[in-house]
């Protein structure tokens, strides 16, 4: 009984260490700097410039009144 517990304990530690190693590797692979570099080099994507950002605004007050008057639920707005 003692040897089987020892064997299982060693196996558990080995599996736990493999899991930890894989989690660290995943964190390294998916870090934002690496993804950014990969996007620029492999997919020829470029960083966004301030003049490229499109600001979206909500509906104009007159449009909201029209929607409310048509008995549409507020959750659908």
N, C-alpha and C positions, 0 to 999 in steps of 0.2 A: 504493500500500500504506500509506503514512504517513497519508494523509487518512482512510482507512477505520479505521485504528487510533485516530486522534484522535476520529473520530465515535463509535466504539464506547465509548471512554473517557468521553466526555461523556454518552452515553446511560446508561452504567453508573452514573456519579455521580448523574445525575438520578433513576434508579430507586432507587438506594440512599437518596437523600435523601427520596423519597416514602415508602419503607418505614419509615424512621426517624420521619417525621412521623406516619404511621399508628400506629406502635407507641406513640408518646407520647400520641396521642389516645385509643387504647384504654386505656392506663394511667390516664388522667384519668377516663375514663368508668366504669371498673370499680373505682375506689378505694373502699375500705370506707365512708368518710364519705358519699360521694354515694349509694351503694347503700342505706345506712341511711336517709338523708333521703328518698330516693325511696320506700322501703318504707313509711315512716311517712306520707308525704303522699299518694301515689298509691294505695297498697293498704291504707291505714289500719291498718297493723301497728304494734304498740307494742313498746318494749324489754321484755325479760323482767325480771321482778321476782324477787328472791331466794326468795320463798315459792312461786313457780311452778315451780321446778326440781324435777324428780322424780329422786331418786337410786335407781338400780337396783343391786341387789346380786346376786352370783352365787348358785348353788344352795346350799341348806343342807347341812351335812355329812352328814346322814342321807340326803338325796336323792342325793348323790354316791355313797355306798356302795351304794344300790339300783341305780344305773346301772352301776357297776363290776361288781357281782355278776351282771348280765345279759349279761356278755361283750361289751359294746359297746367298740369301740376308743377309746383315749384321745383320738385326734384328733377324734372326734365330740363330745367334751364341749365 
